[in-house]
C-alpha cells in the first residue's frame, strides 16, 4: 500500500463518519425517525441500501471461491434467492409496508393476540438481536480481517496502541468498525441508508473497475474464454451456467455437480426466506414513503444484486484462474484481494480497498441499527418501559447499538467454529421459512403453533447435527434412520455430508410445518376481530382467509392470486433476461447478450407500468 492509497482509504472512513454526524439531529427526534427514517425513503435510496447491506465484504470472496472450485454453475447457491425476492417485489413488500409497524416482529401482535403473541414477539426479537445480528457481524468482520491481511499487506505486523501490542489486521478492522458504530449511533437508519447509497455507488464502480482490469490482464474476454476452455483440469472449463444435477449420492460427494437434494433445497426451499422480506429488508420497506416505493426498492435490489453485481466478481475469479492457478495455503478465498493487488495501480488500489471497506461498513451498520431496533422496540419499550419519552428511547437505542457492535466483535475475534454455527442456522432457518409463510397464507395458524414450531425446529436441529445414539458415540442421532430411509451408501452421513444439505432442509421444513399446523389446530383460533384488522390493514388475498373475509362487508384485496402469479413470473423473466445477458457478455457471446438486454429493457418497463397501475390508489406523492 502506497501512502496515496492510505489517504484514500482514510478519506472513505471520514466521509462515512461525516454522514452519520450530519443526520444525527434528524434521526434523534423519536423511534420512528431513528429506526424507520420517519417513513420518508424513496425507492432508489432504500434499494441501494439493501444492495449495499447484502454486498458484504465476504460476498465477492465467497463467489470467487465457488467459481474457482466448481465453475460458474456453482454460483446458483447465490442466485436462487432471487426467486423469493421476485415474489417479495409483487406481494410481501407491499403487505409489509401497509402494516405501518416499526419492526417485523411488531407485526406478530397485529396478526395474533394474547400472551402467546407477546411471547412469540419477545422470543423472535431476542433471538434476532442477541444471536443472529452478532453472528452476522462476526462473520463479515472475520472476512474484513482476511481482506486486511491480503489487500493491505499488514499480515503479521503489530501496532502499539496505548502501550498494547495489537495485531495490525485486528487494529485496522477495529478502526473501521468504530466508524460504522459512529454512523449507526449518531445517524440511525437515516444515516445508515444514505451512507449505504454512497457506498453502493462506490462499491459497484469499484467491482466493475477491478473486473475490467482483471480481464485485460489476461488478454481480454476472448483470450480468457479460450484459455479457460482449454484448462481441462478445472471443473468449470465448459463455462456452463446451468447447474449439473447429480442423482446419486456418493461418499465424499461428486466434484463439479449439485446433488438432487441440494437442488431441491436451493430451488424449492431456501428462497422462501427472501420472499418473506423480513429482517433488515423489512426495515427498509417499512421506511419507504408508500407501497410503490417499497415494491420498486425490492425490484432494484433483486435486479442489481443478483443479475448485475455477481458478474464482475465472477470475471475477476475467472481471470484469477489464469493468473493464480494455484493459491496454495492461502486458499481460494484470497484470490479476489490478490487480483486487486496484481492489476490495480497506486490510487486505484486505494479506491478499490475503499469499496471493500464500504461493503463491510454498510453491512455492519445495518446490523447495528437492526439489532438495536429489536431490543428497543420489541423488548425494552414493549415489556419494560412502555411510557418513556422519545428522547429516552433514542438514547437507549444508541447505547444498545454500541453493545450489539461489541458482541459482534467478540464473536469475530474469539469464535473458531463460526462457519459451522452458520451452517446450523442455514438448516434450522430452512425449517422456519415456510412456517413464517403460513402466517400470511392461512388464517388458522396461531402464535402457539409458531412458538411450538420454533422450539421443535431448534431442538430437532441441534439433535440432528450434534446428538449421538447412546451406545454409538461416533454417530449422530438421525444418521441411522435417515440413511436407511434414503438408502444412502456406506460412508455418507445424513447430518454432515454437504450433498445432503438440501435433504436436511427438507426434513426441517416437514418437521416445522407439521408442528405449526398440528398445534394450531389443537389450540383456539385467533380472535376473528383481530384477524379482520390484520386483513384490512394488509389488504391480503382471499385464498386462505375465506372465513375471515366473509365477515368483512365489501372487502376488496389489493391483488388476486392470478394477478400475483403473473407479476411474479414477469419479474422473474425480467431479472432472468438480464442475468443471462450478463452471462453471455462475460463469455464473449455478444450478439446473444445484446438480444437479452433488449428483452430486459422491454420487460422492465412493463413491470414498472404494472406496479404503478396496481398501486395507484396507495401512492403518497
C-alpha positions as CSV (number, residue, x, y, z in Angstrom):
1,X,0.0,0.0,0.0
2,X,1.3,3.4,-1.1
3,X,0.8,6.4,1.1
4,X,-1.7,7.7,-1.5
5,X,-3.8,4.6,-1.1
6,X,-3.8,5.0,2.7
7,X,-5.0,8.6,2.3
8,X,-7.9,7.5,0.0
9,X,-8.9,4.8,2.5
10,X,-8.8,7.3,5.3
11,X,-11.0,9.7,3.2
12,X,-13.6,6.9,2.8
13,X,-13.8,6.5,6.6
14,X,-14.0,10.2,7.2
15,X,-16.9,10.5,4.6
16,X,-18.7,7.7,6.3
17,X,-18.4,9.3,9.8
18,X,-19.4,12.7,8.4
19,X,-22.7,11.3,7.0
20,X,-23.6,9.8,10.4
21,X,-22.9,13.1,12.2
22,X,-24.9,15.1,9.5
23,X,-28.1,13.0,10.1
24,X,-27.7,12.9,13.9
25,X,-30.3,15.6,14.6
26,X,-32.9,14.3,12.2
27,X,-32.6,10.7,13.5
28,X,-32.8,11.7,17.1
29,X,-36.4,13.0,17.1
30,X,-38.2,9.7,18.0
31,X,-38.1,6.0,17.5
32,X,-39.7,6.2,14.1
33,X,-37.0,8.7,13.0
34,X,-34.2,6.5,14.4
35,X,-35.3,3.1,13.1
36,X,-37.5,3.8,10.0
37,X,-36.3,7.3,8.9
38,X,-39.8,8.8,9.5
39,X,-41.0,6.7,6.6
40,X,-39.6,9.1,4.0
41,X,-37.3,6.8,2.0
42,X,-37.6,6.8,-1.8
43,X,-37.2,3.6,-3.7
44,X,-33.6,4.1,-5.1
45,X,-32.2,5.0,-1.6
46,X,-33.9,2.0,0.1
47,X,-33.0,-0.3,-2.8
48,X,-29.3,0.8,-2.8
49,X,-29.2,0.4,1.0
50,X,-30.4,-3.2,0.7
51,X,-27.8,-4.0,-2.0
52,X,-25.0,-2.4,0.0
53,X,-26.0,-4.4,3.1
54,X,-26.2,-7.7,1.2
55,X,-22.9,-6.9,-0.6
56,X,-20.8,-7.7,2.5
57,X,-17.0,-7.8,2.4
58,X,-17.1,-11.6,2.3
59,X,-19.5,-11.9,-0.7
60,X,-17.1,-11.4,-3.6
61,X,-14.6,-13.7,-1.8
62,X,-17.2,-16.4,-1.5
63,X,-18.5,-16.1,-5.1
64,X,-14.9,-16.2,-6.3
65,X,-14.1,-19.3,-4.3
66,X,-17.2,-21.1,-5.7
67,X,-16.2,-20.3,-9.3
68,X,-12.6,-21.4,-8.8
69,X,-13.5,-24.7,-7.1
70,X,-16.5,-25.8,-9.2
71,X,-17.3,-23.4,-12.1
72,X,-19.9,-20.8,-12.9
73,X,-22.8,-23.2,-12.3
74,X,-21.9,-23.3,-8.5
75,X,-23.0,-19.7,-8.2
76,X,-26.6,-20.8,-8.2
77,X,-26.2,-21.0,-4.4
78,X,-26.0,-17.2,-4.6
79,X,-28.6,-16.8,-7.4
80,X,-31.5,-18.9,-6.2
81,X,-32.8,-16.5,-3.6
82,X,-33.9,-14.2,-6.4
83,X,-36.9,-16.4,-6.8
84,X,-38.1,-15.4,-3.4
85,X,-37.1,-11.7,-3.9
86,X,-39.2,-11.6,-7.1
87,X,-42.3,-12.8,-5.0
88,X,-41.5,-10.2,-2.4
89,X,-41.5,-7.4,-5.0
90,X,-45.1,-8.2,-6.1
91,X,-46.6,-9.4,-2.8
92,X,-44.8,-9.4,0.6
93,X,-43.1,-6.0,0.4
94,X,-46.4,-4.3,-0.3
95,X,-48.2,-6.1,2.6
96,X,-45.3,-5.2,5.0
97,X,-45.5,-1.5,4.1
98,X,-49.3,-1.4,4.7
99,X,-48.8,-2.7,8.3
100,X,-47.1,0.5,9.3
101,X,-45.1,-1.2,12.1
102,X,-41.6,-0.3,13.2
103,X,-40.0,-3.8,13.1
104,X,-41.1,-7.1,11.5
105,X,-41.5,-8.6,15.0
106,X,-44.2,-6.0,15.8
107,X,-46.5,-7.4,13.2
108,X,-46.8,-10.6,15.3
109,X,-49.1,-8.7,17.7
110,X,-51.1,-7.3,14.8
111,X,-51.6,-10.9,13.5
112,X,-52.1,-12.7,16.9
113,X,-53.5,-11.8,20.3
114,X,-52.8,-12.6,24.0
115,X,-49.9,-13.9,25.9
116,X,-48.7,-16.2,23.2
117,X,-48.4,-13.3,20.7
118,X,-46.4,-11.3,23.2
119,X,-44.2,-14.3,24.0
120,X,-43.6,-15.0,20.3
121,X,-42.7,-11.4,19.7
122,X,-40.2,-11.4,22.6
123,X,-38.6,-14.7,21.6
124,X,-38.1,-13.7,17.9
125,X,-36.8,-10.3,18.9
126,X,-34.3,-11.7,21.4
127,X,-33.2,-14.4,19.0
128,X,-32.6,-11.9,16.2
129,X,-30.9,-9.2,18.3
130,X,-28.8,-11.3,20.6
131,X,-27.8,-14.2,18.3
132,X,-28.4,-13.6,14.6
133,X,-27.1,-10.0,14.4
134,X,-23.9,-10.6,16.4
135,X,-23.2,-13.7,14.3
136,X,-23.6,-11.9,11.0
137,X,-21.4,-9.1,12.4
138,X,-18.8,-11.6,13.5
139,X,-18.8,-13.4,10.1
140,X,-18.3,-10.3,7.9
141,X,-15.8,-8.9,10.4
142,X,-13.7,-12.1,10.0
143,X,-13.9,-11.5,6.3
144,X,-12.6,-8.0,6.8
145,X,-9.7,-9.3,8.7
146,X,-8.8,-11.5,5.7
147,X,-9.0,-8.5,3.4
148,X,-6.8,-6.5,5.7
149,X,-4.3,-9.3,5.7
150,X,-4.2,-9.8,1.9
151,X,-5.0,-6.4,0.4
152,X,-3.4,-4.0,2.9
153,X,-0.3,-6.1,3.2
154,X,-0.1,-5.9,7.0
155,X,-0.3,-9.6,7.8
156,X,2.0,-10.5,10.7
157,X,2.6,-6.9,11.7
158,X,1.6,-5.3,15.0
159,X,0.7,-1.8,16.1
160,X,1.5,-0.4,19.6
161,X,-1.7,1.4,20.9
162,X,-1.8,2.7,24.4
163,X,1.1,0.5,25.3
164,X,-0.6,-2.6,24.0
165,X,0.7,-4.7,21.1
166,X,-2.2,-5.4,18.8
167,X,-2.1,-7.3,15.5
168,X,-2.3,-4.9,12.7
169,X,-5.2,-6.6,10.9
170,X,-7.2,-6.5,14.1
171,X,-6.4,-2.9,14.7
172,X,-7.4,-1.8,11.2
173,X,-10.7,-3.8,11.5
174,X,-11.5,-2.2,14.9
175,X,-10.9,1.3,13.4
176,X,-13.3,0.6,10.6
177,X,-15.9,-0.9,13.0
178,X,-15.7,2.2,15.2
179,X,-16.5,4.4,12.2
180,X,-19.5,2.3,11.5
181,X,-20.6,2.5,15.1
182,X,-20.5,6.3,14.9
183,X,-22.7,6.3,11.8
184,X,-25.2,4.0,13.4
185,X,-25.4,5.6,16.8
186,X,-25.5,9.2,15.5
187,X,-27.4,8.9,12.3
188,X,-29.8,6.0,13.0
189,X,-31.3,4.3,9.9
190,X,-31.3,7.6,8.0
191,X,-27.5,7.9,8.4
192,X,-27.1,4.2,7.6
193,X,-29.1,4.3,4.4
194,X,-27.6,7.4,2.9
195,X,-24.2,6.1,3.8
196,X,-25.2,2.9,2.1
197,X,-26.3,4.8,-1.0
198,X,-22.9,6.4,-1.5
199,X,-21.1,3.1,-0.6
200,X,-23.3,1.3,-3.1
201,X,-22.2,3.6,-5.9
202,X,-18.6,3.4,-4.9
203,X,-18.6,-0.4,-4.4
204,X,-20.4,-1.1,-7.7
205,X,-18.0,1.1,-9.6
206,X,-15.0,-0.5,-7.9
207,X,-16.2,-4.0,-8.7
208,X,-16.6,-3.3,-12.4
209,X,-13.2,-1.4,-12.4
210,X,-11.4,-4.4,-11.0
211,X,-13.3,-6.8,-13.4
212,X,-12.3,-4.8,-16.5
213,X,-8.6,-4.6,-15.5
214,X,-8.5,-8.3,-14.5
215,X,-9.9,-9.4,-17.9
216,X,-7.4,-7.0,-19.6
217,X,-4.6,-8.6,-17.6
218,X,-5.3,-12.0,-19.2
219,X,-5.7,-10.6,-22.8
220,X,-9.4,-9.7,-23.0
221,X,-12.7,-11.7,-22.9
222,X,-11.9,-13.8,-26.0
223,X,-8.5,-14.8,-24.7
224,X,-9.9,-15.5,-21.2
225,X,-12.6,-17.8,-22.6
226,X,-10.1,-19.7,-24.8
227,X,-7.6,-20.3,-22.0
228,X,-10.2,-21.4,-19.5
229,X,-12.0,-23.7,-22.1
230,X,-8.6,-25.4,-22.7
231,X,-8.0,-26.0,-19.0
232,X,-9.5,-29.5,-18.6
233,X,-8.2,-29.8,-15.1
234,X,-10.6,-27.1,-14.0
235,X,-14.1,-28.5,-13.2
236,X,-15.8,-25.5,-14.8
237,X,-13.9,-25.4,-18.1
238,X,-17.2,-25.8,-20.1
239,X,-18.2,-22.4,-18.7
240,X,-21.7,-23.8,-18.4
241,X,-24.1,-21.7,-16.3
242,X,-26.7,-24.4,-15.8
243,X,-26.3,-26.5,-12.6
244,X,-25.2,-30.1,-13.2
245,X,-27.6,-32.2,-11.1
246,X,-26.2,-35.5,-9.7
247,X,-29.0,-38.0,-9.0
248,X,-26.8,-40.3,-6.8
249,X,-25.0,-39.5,-3.6
250,X,-21.5,-40.9,-3.2
251,X,-19.1,-40.8,-0.3
252,X,-17.1,-37.6,-0.4
253,X,-19.5,-36.1,-3.0
254,X,-19.2,-35.7,-6.8
255,X,-17.0,-32.8,-7.7
256,X,-18.4,-30.2,-10.1
257,X,-22.1,-31.2,-9.6
258,X,-25.1,-30.2,-7.5
259,X,-26.8,-33.1,-5.7
260,X,-30.6,-33.6,-6.4
261,X,-31.2,-32.9,-2.7
262,X,-29.3,-29.6,-2.8
263,X,-31.2,-28.7,-6.0
264,X,-34.5,-29.3,-4.0
265,X,-33.2,-27.2,-1.1
266,X,-31.9,-24.3,-3.1
267,X,-34.6,-24.1,-5.8
268,X,-37.7,-25.0,-3.7
269,X,-36.9,-24.1,0.0
270,X,-34.1,-21.6,0.5
271,X,-35.7,-18.7,-1.3
272,X,-38.8,-18.6,0.9
273,X,-36.8,-16.7,3.5
274,X,-36.1,-13.9,0.9
275,X,-39.8,-13.9,-0.2
276,X,-40.9,-13.1,3.3
277,X,-38.8,-9.9,3.2
278,X,-38.1,-9.9,6.9
279,X,-35.2,-8.5,9.0
280,X,-33.2,-5.6,7.6
281,X,-35.2,-5.8,4.3
282,X,-38.4,-5.3,6.2
283,X,-36.9,-2.3,8.0
284,X,-36.1,-0.6,4.7
285,X,-39.5,-1.5,3.2
286,X,-41.2,-0.1,6.3
287,X,-39.2,3.1,6.0
288,X,-40.4,3.8,2.4
289,X,-42.8,6.5,1.5
290,X,-45.5,4.2,0.2
291,X,-46.1,0.7,-1.2
292,X,-44.9,1.7,-4.7
293,X,-41.6,2.9,-3.4
294,X,-41.3,-0.3,-1.3
295,X,-42.0,-2.6,-4.2
296,X,-39.6,-0.7,-6.5
297,X,-36.9,-0.8,-3.9
298,X,-37.1,-4.6,-3.8
299,X,-37.2,-4.7,-7.6
300,X,-34.0,-2.6,-7.7
301,X,-32.3,-4.9,-5.1
302,X,-33.3,-8.1,-7.0
303,X,-32.1,-6.8,-10.4
304,X,-28.8,-5.3,-9.3
305,X,-27.7,-7.7,-6.6
306,X,-28.4,-10.9,-8.4
307,X,-28.3,-10.1,-12.1
308,X,-25.5,-7.5,-12.2
309,X,-23.1,-7.4,-9.2
310,X,-22.2,-11.1,-9.3
311,X,-20.7,-10.9,-12.8
312,X,-17.8,-8.6,-12.1
313,X,-16.9,-10.9,-9.2
314,X,-17.1,-13.9,-11.5
315,X,-15.0,-12.2,-14.1
316,X,-12.3,-11.5,-11.5
317,X,-12.4,-15.1,-10.3
318,X,-12.2,-16.4,-13.9
319,X,-9.2,-14.2,-14.6
320,X,-7.6,-15.3,-11.3
321,X,-7.6,-18.9,-12.5
322,X,-5.2,-17.9,-15.3
323,X,-3.0,-15.5,-13.2
324,X,-3.0,-17.6,-10.0
325,X,-3.9,-21.2,-11.0
326,X,-2.8,-22.5,-7.6
327,X,-3.4,-20.4,-4.5
328,X,-1.6,-22.8,-2.2
329,X,-2.0,-22.4,1.5
330,X,-3.8,-19.1,1.2
331,X,-6.9,-20.8,-0.3
332,X,-9.3,-19.7,-3.0
333,X,-10.9,-17.0,-0.7
334,X,-7.7,-15.0,-1.1
335,X,-7.8,-14.9,-4.9
336,X,-10.0,-11.8,-5.1
337,X,-7.9,-9.5,-2.9
338,X,-4.7,-10.8,-4.6
339,X,-6.1,-9.9,-8.0
340,X,-6.7,-6.4,-6.6
341,X,-3.0,-6.1,-5.7
342,X,-1.9,-7.6,-9.0
343,X,-3.8,-5.4,-11.5
344,X,-4.5,-2.1,-9.8
345,X,-2.0,0.8,-9.8
346,X,-1.4,3.3,-7.0
347,X,-4.5,5.3,-6.3
348,X,-7.0,2.9,-7.9
349,X,-5.8,0.3,-5.4
350,X,-6.8,2.6,-2.5
351,X,-10.2,3.3,-4.2
352,X,-10.9,-0.5,-4.6
353,X,-9.9,-1.2,-1.0
354,X,-12.2,1.6,0.0
355,X,-15.0,-0.1,-1.9
356,X,-14.4,-3.3,0.1
357,X,-14.4,-1.3,3.3
358,X,-17.6,0.3,2.1
359,X,-19.2,-3.1,1.6
360,X,-18.1,-4.1,5.1
361,X,-19.3,-1.0,6.9
362,X,-22.7,-0.8,5.0
363,X,-23.4,-4.4,6.3
364,X,-22.5,-4.0,9.9
365,X,-24.1,-0.5,10.1
366,X,-27.4,-2.2,9.2
367,X,-26.8,-5.0,11.7
368,X,-26.1,-2.5,14.5
369,X,-29.3,-0.5,13.8
370,X,-31.4,-3.6,13.1
371,X,-30.3,-5.4,16.2
372,X,-30.9,-2.4,18.5
373,X,-34.4,-1.8,16.9
374,X,-35.4,-5.3,18.0
375,X,-34.1,-4.7,21.6
376,X,-35.6,-1.3,22.0
377,X,-38.9,-1.6,20.1
378,X,-39.8,-5.3,20.8
379,X,-38.3,-5.8,24.2
380,X,-37.4,-2.7,26.1
381,X,-40.3,-0.5,25.1
382,X,-42.8,-3.4,24.8
383,X,-42.1,-5.2,28.1
384,X,-40.0,-2.9,30.4
385,X,-40.6,0.8,30.0
386,X,-43.8,1.4,28.0
387,X,-44.3,5.1,28.6
388,X,-40.9,6.8,28.5
389,X,-40.2,9.8,26.3
390,X,-39.0,9.5,22.7
391,X,-35.7,11.1,23.6
392,X,-35.2,8.4,26.2
393,X,-35.8,5.6,23.7
394,X,-33.4,7.2,21.2
395,X,-30.6,7.4,23.9
396,X,-31.2,3.8,24.8
397,X,-31.0,2.8,21.1
398,X,-27.7,4.5,20.8
399,X,-26.2,2.7,23.8
400,X,-27.6,-0.7,22.6
401,X,-26.1,-0.1,19.1
402,X,-22.7,0.0,20.7
403,X,-23.4,-3.2,22.7
404,X,-24.5,-5.1,19.6
405,X,-21.3,-4.0,17.9
406,X,-19.3,-5.2,20.8
407,X,-21.0,-8.6,20.8
408,X,-20.3,-9.0,17.1
409,X,-16.6,-8.1,17.6
410,X,-16.2,-10.6,20.4
411,X,-17.6,-13.3,18.2
412,X,-15.4,-12.3,15.3
413,X,-12.1,-12.5,17.3
414,X,-12.9,-15.4,19.6
415,X,-15.1,-17.9,17.7
416,X,-13.3,-20.6,15.7
417,X,-16.4,-22.6,14.6
418,X,-18.5,-19.7,13.3
419,X,-18.9,-21.3,9.9
420,X,-20.3,-24.5,11.5
421,X,-22.7,-22.4,13.6
422,X,-23.9,-20.5,10.5
423,X,-24.5,-23.9,8.9
424,X,-26.8,-24.7,11.8
425,X,-28.8,-21.6,11.1
426,X,-28.9,-22.5,7.4
427,X,-30.6,-25.8,8.2
428,X,-32.8,-24.7,11.1
429,X,-33.7,-21.5,9.3
430,X,-34.9,-23.5,6.3
431,X,-37.4,-25.2,8.7
432,X,-38.7,-21.8,9.8
433,X,-39.2,-20.3,6.4
434,X,-42.4,-22.0,5.4
435,X,-43.7,-21.6,9.0
436,X,-43.3,-17.8,8.5
437,X,-45.0,-18.0,5.1
438,X,-48.0,-19.8,6.6
439,X,-48.6,-16.8,8.9
440,X,-49.5,-14.8,5.7
441,X,-51.1,-17.7,3.7
442,X,-53.6,-19.2,6.2
443,X,-55.8,-17.6,8.8
444,X,-55.9,-20.7,11.1
445,X,-52.2,-20.5,12.1
446,X,-51.8,-19.1,15.6
447,X,-49.0,-17.9,17.9
448,X,-49.0,-21.1,19.9
449,X,-48.3,-23.1,16.7
450,X,-45.4,-20.8,15.8
451,X,-43.8,-21.0,19.2
452,X,-44.0,-24.8,19.2
453,X,-42.5,-24.9,15.7
454,X,-39.7,-22.5,16.7
455,X,-38.8,-24.7,19.7
456,X,-39.1,-28.0,17.9
457,X,-37.0,-26.7,15.0
458,X,-34.2,-25.8,17.2
459,X,-34.3,-28.9,19.4
460,X,-34.5,-31.3,16.5
461,X,-31.9,-29.3,14.5
462,X,-29.4,-29.4,17.3
463,X,-30.1,-33.1,18.0
464,X,-29.8,-33.8,14.3
465,X,-26.4,-32.1,14.0
466,X,-24.9,-32.9,17.4
467,X,-26.9,-35.6,19.1
468,X,-25.5,-39.1,19.4
469,X,-27.0,-42.5,19.8
470,X,-26.5,-43.7,23.4
471,X,-24.4,-46.8,22.6
472,X,-22.7,-45.4,19.5
473,X,-20.9,-42.2,20.3
474,X,-19.5,-41.8,16.8
475,X,-22.8,-41.5,15.0
476,X,-25.3,-38.5,15.2
477,X,-28.8,-39.4,16.3
478,X,-30.5,-39.2,12.9
479,X,-27.8,-40.8,10.8
480,X,-29.0,-44.4,11.1
481,X,-32.8,-43.9,10.4
482,X,-32.3,-41.3,7.7
483,X,-29.6,-43.4,6.0
484,X,-32.0,-46.3,5.9
485,X,-34.9,-44.2,4.7
486,X,-32.9,-42.5,1.9
487,X,-30.9,-45.7,1.2
488,X,-27.6,-43.9,1.4
489,X,-24.4,-45.8,0.7
490,X,-21.9,-46.6,3.4
491,X,-19.7,-43.7,4.3
492,X,-22.3,-41.0,3.7
493,X,-23.6,-39.1,6.8
494,X,-27.0,-37.6,6.6
495,X,-26.2,-35.0,9.2
496,X,-22.8,-33.8,7.8
497,X,-22.4,-34.6,4.1
498,X,-22.7,-31.4,2.1
499,X,-24.6,-33.1,-0.7
500,X,-27.4,-33.8,1.7
501,X,-27.7,-30.2,2.9
502,X,-31.0,-29.8,0.9
503,X,-32.3,-33.1,2.4
504,X,-31.7,-31.7,5.9
505,X,-33.5,-28.5,4.9
506,X,-36.5,-30.5,3.6
507,X,-36.6,-32.6,6.8
508,X,-36.7,-29.5,8.9
509,X,-39.4,-27.9,6.7
510,X,-41.6,-31.0,7.2
511,X,-40.9,-31.0,11.0
512,X,-41.7,-27.3,11.2
513,X,-44.9,-27.3,9.1
514,X,-46.3,-30.4,10.7
515,X,-45.7,-28.9,14.2
516,X,-47.2,-25.5,13.4
517,X,-50.3,-26.9,11.7
518,X,-50.9,-29.6,14.4
519,X,-50.5,-27.3,17.4
520,X,-52.6,-24.5,15.7
521,X,-55.4,-26.9,15.0
522,X,-55.3,-28.2,18.6
523,X,-55.4,-24.8,20.2
524,X,-58.0,-22.0,19.9
525,X,-58.0,-19.9,16.7
526,X,-57.0,-16.3,16.8
527,X,-59.9,-13.9,17.6
528,X,-61.8,-13.0,14.4
529,X,-61.9,-9.3,15.2
530,X,-58.1,-9.3,15.4
531,X,-57.8,-11.1,12.1
532,X,-60.2,-8.7,10.5
533,X,-57.9,-5.8,11.5
534,X,-54.9,-7.6,10.0
535,X,-56.7,-8.4,6.8
536,X,-58.0,-4.8,6.4
537,X,-54.6,-3.3,7.2
538,X,-52.6,-5.6,4.8
539,X,-55.3,-5.9,2.1
540,X,-54.3,-9.6,1.9
541,X,-55.5,-12.1,-0.8
542,X,-58.8,-14.1,-0.4
543,X,-57.5,-17.7,-0.6
544,X,-56.6,-19.0,2.8
545,X,-58.6,-16.2,4.5
546,X,-62.2,-17.0,3.4
547,X,-63.7,-17.4,6.9
548,X,-62.4,-14.0,7.9
549,X,-63.0,-12.1,4.7
550,X,-66.6,-13.3,4.5
551,X,-67.3,-11.3,7.7
552,X,-65.9,-8.1,6.2
553,X,-68.5,-6.3,4.1
554,X,-67.3,-5.0,0.7
555,X,-63.7,-6.3,1.2
556,X,-61.5,-6.0,-1.9
557,X,-58.0,-7.4,-1.8
558,X,-55.1,-5.4,-3.2
559,X,-54.5,-8.1,-5.8
560,X,-55.8,-11.5,-6.8
561,X,-53.7,-14.7,-6.7
562,X,-53.6,-15.0,-10.6
563,X,-52.5,-11.4,-10.8
564,X,-49.8,-12.0,-8.2
565,X,-48.6,-15.2,-10.0
566,X,-48.4,-13.3,-13.3
567,X,-46.5,-10.4,-11.8
568,X,-44.1,-12.9,-10.1
569,X,-43.4,-14.6,-13.4
570,X,-42.9,-11.3,-15.1
571,X,-40.4,-10.1,-12.6
572,X,-38.5,-13.5,-12.8
573,X,-38.4,-13.1,-16.5
574,X,-37.1,-9.6,-16.2
575,X,-34.3,-10.4,-13.8
576,X,-33.5,-13.7,-15.6
577,X,-33.1,-12.0,-19.0
578,X,-30.5,-9.6,-17.6
579,X,-28.8,-12.4,-15.6
580,X,-28.3,-14.4,-18.8
581,X,-27.4,-11.3,-20.8
582,X,-24.5,-10.7,-18.3
583,X,-23.5,-14.3,-18.6
584,X,-23.2,-14.2,-22.3
585,X,-21.3,-10.9,-22.1
586,X,-18.8,-12.5,-19.7
587,X,-18.4,-15.5,-22.0
588,X,-17.9,-13.2,-25.0
589,X,-21.2,-14.1,-26.7
590,X,-22.0,-10.6,-27.6
591,X,-25.0,-10.9,-30.1
592,X,-26.9,-13.1,-27.6
593,X,-26.1,-10.7,-24.8
594,X,-27.4,-7.7,-26.8
595,X,-30.7,-9.5,-27.6
596,X,-31.3,-10.5,-24.0
597,X,-30.5,-7.0,-22.8
598,X,-33.1,-5.5,-25.2
599,X,-35.6,-8.0,-23.8
600,X,-34.8,-7.0,-20.3
601,X,-35.5,-3.3,-21.0
602,X,-38.9,-4.1,-22.5
603,X,-39.8,-6.3,-19.6
604,X,-38.6,-3.8,-17.0
605,X,-40.8,-1.0,-18.5
606,X,-43.7,-3.4,-18.4
607,X,-43.1,-4.3,-14.7
608,X,-42.8,-0.6,-13.7
609,X,-46.0,0.2,-15.6
610,X,-48.0,-2.6,-13.9
611,X,-46.7,-1.7,-10.4
612,X,-47.8,1.9,-10.8
613,X,-51.2,0.9,-12.1
614,X,-51.8,-1.7,-9.3
615,X,-50.7,0.7,-6.5
616,X,-52.1,3.9,-7.9
617,X,-54.5,4.4,-5.0
618,X,-51.7,4.0,-2.5
619,X,-49.1,6.4,-4.0
620,X,-48.2,9.1,-1.4
621,X,-46.7,11.6,-3.8
